[in-house]
């Protein structure tokens, strides 16, 4: 099992990829849509779906950065390792990779175990909004 960005590369879970600007913009569009829906469902009191949507807004924003770096993933966990590698290189504050990891965990709990709360949903949506802004700042 991969435990780092390099492990993901060696296992073929992240591969070199030459993306187009349209693909990067499509990921950003998905991110924008997902965070908008996350806010709507949070305000409607649907904490499960707002958690899931907030995570996917982060996923798509991070994927846009991954694409722009010349890679494509086959594992959500490897996107986390990519973010950790950016933090290790000083290109990203470590709290962003930690918040992505927390959102991934909360999404899995909400989706597979029906475990979620108003507080965790609120925190995830808030973190996702800041995360998206940060990911956009990393794009050329």
C-alpha positions as CSV (number, residue, x, y, z in Angstrom):
1,X,0.0,0.0,0.0
2,X,1.3,3.4,-0.9
3,X,2.3,5.7,1.9
4,X,3.9,8.6,0.0
5,X,3.8,10.4,-3.3
6,X,6.8,8.4,-4.5
7,X,5.1,5.1,-3.5
8,X,2.1,6.2,-5.6
9,X,4.3,6.9,-8.5
10,X,6.1,3.6,-8.2
11,X,2.8,1.7,-7.8
12,X,1.3,3.4,-10.9
13,X,-1.4,5.1,-8.8
14,X,-0.1,8.5,-10.0
15,X,1.1,8.7,-13.5
16,X,2.7,11.4,-15.6
17,X,0.0,13.2,-17.5
18,X,-0.1,16.2,-19.9
19,X,-3.4,17.9,-19.1
20,X,-5.0,20.7,-21.0
21,X,-6.1,24.0,-19.6
22,X,-9.7,22.9,-20.3
23,X,-9.2,19.9,-18.1
24,X,-7.9,22.0,-15.3
25,X,-10.7,24.5,-15.7
26,X,-13.2,21.6,-15.7
27,X,-11.9,20.4,-12.3
28,X,-12.1,24.0,-11.0
29,X,-15.7,24.2,-12.3
30,X,-16.6,20.9,-10.5
31,X,-15.0,22.3,-7.3
32,X,-17.0,25.5,-7.5
33,X,-20.2,23.6,-8.1
34,X,-19.6,21.2,-5.2
35,X,-18.7,23.9,-2.7
36,X,-21.8,25.9,-3.8
37,X,-24.0,22.8,-3.3
38,X,-22.2,22.0,0.0
39,X,-23.2,25.5,1.3
40,X,-26.8,25.0,0.2
41,X,-27.2,21.6,1.8
42,X,-25.4,22.7,5.0
43,X,-27.9,25.6,5.2
44,X,-30.7,23.2,4.7
45,X,-29.5,21.0,7.6
46,X,-28.3,18.1,5.4
47,X,-25.0,17.5,7.2
48,X,-24.2,14.2,5.5
49,X,-24.4,15.6,2.0
50,X,-22.8,18.9,2.8
51,X,-19.8,16.9,4.2
52,X,-19.6,14.8,1.1
53,X,-19.9,17.7,-1.2
54,X,-17.3,19.8,0.7
55,X,-14.8,16.9,0.4
56,X,-15.4,16.6,-3.4
57,X,-15.0,20.3,-3.8
58,X,-11.5,19.9,-2.2
59,X,-10.8,16.8,-4.3
60,X,-11.5,18.6,-7.6
61,X,-9.5,21.7,-6.6
62,X,-6.5,19.5,-5.6
63,X,-6.9,17.5,-8.8
64,X,-6.6,20.7,-10.8
65,X,-3.3,21.4,-9.1
66,X,-2.2,17.8,-9.7
67,X,-3.1,18.1,-13.4
68,X,-1.2,21.3,-13.7
69,X,1.9,19.6,-12.1
70,X,1.8,17.0,-14.9
71,X,0.2,14.1,-13.1
72,X,-3.1,12.1,-12.9
73,X,-4.2,10.0,-10.0
74,X,-5.9,6.6,-9.7
75,X,-6.4,7.0,-5.9
76,X,-7.9,9.7,-3.7
77,X,-5.3,8.8,-1.0
78,X,-2.5,9.6,-3.5
79,X,-3.9,13.1,-3.9
80,X,-3.4,13.5,-0.2
81,X,0.2,12.3,-0.6
82,X,0.6,14.8,-3.4
83,X,-0.5,17.6,-1.1
84,X,1.8,16.4,1.6
85,X,4.7,16.5,-0.9
86,X,3.8,20.1,-1.7
87,X,3.9,20.8,2.0
88,X,7.2,19.0,2.4
89,X,8.6,21.2,-0.4
90,X,7.3,24.4,1.2
91,X,4.8,25.1,-1.5
92,X,1.8,24.5,0.7
93,X,1.1,25.1,4.3
94,X,0.7,21.7,6.0
95,X,-2.7,22.5,7.5
96,X,-4.2,22.3,4.0
97,X,-3.1,18.7,3.6
98,X,-4.3,17.9,7.1
99,X,-7.7,19.5,6.4
100,X,-7.9,17.5,3.1
101,X,-7.2,14.3,5.1
102,X,-9.8,15.2,7.7
103,X,-12.4,15.9,5.0
104,X,-11.6,12.6,3.3
105,X,-12.1,10.7,6.6
106,X,-15.3,12.6,7.4
107,X,-16.6,11.9,3.9
108,X,-16.0,8.2,4.3
109,X,-17.7,8.2,7.7
110,X,-20.7,10.1,6.4
111,X,-21.0,8.0,3.2
112,X,-20.3,4.5,4.6
113,X,-21.2,4.7,8.3
114,X,-23.9,7.4,8.4
115,X,-21.8,9.2,10.9
116,X,-21.8,13.0,10.7
117,X,-22.7,16.1,12.7
118,X,-23.6,19.7,12.2
119,X,-20.2,20.8,13.6
120,X,-18.1,18.5,11.4
121,X,-20.1,19.5,8.3
122,X,-19.7,23.2,9.2
123,X,-16.0,22.9,9.7
124,X,-15.5,20.9,6.5
125,X,-17.4,23.4,4.4
126,X,-15.5,26.2,5.9
127,X,-12.1,24.5,5.4
128,X,-13.1,23.6,1.9
129,X,-13.8,27.2,1.0
130,X,-10.3,28.3,2.1
131,X,-8.7,25.2,0.5
132,X,-10.2,26.0,-2.9
133,X,-8.8,29.5,-2.7
134,X,-5.4,28.2,-1.9
135,X,-5.4,25.6,-4.6
136,X,-6.3,28.3,-7.2
137,X,-3.3,30.3,-6.0
138,X,-1.0,27.4,-6.9
139,X,-2.2,27.2,-10.5
140,X,-0.3,29.0,-13.3
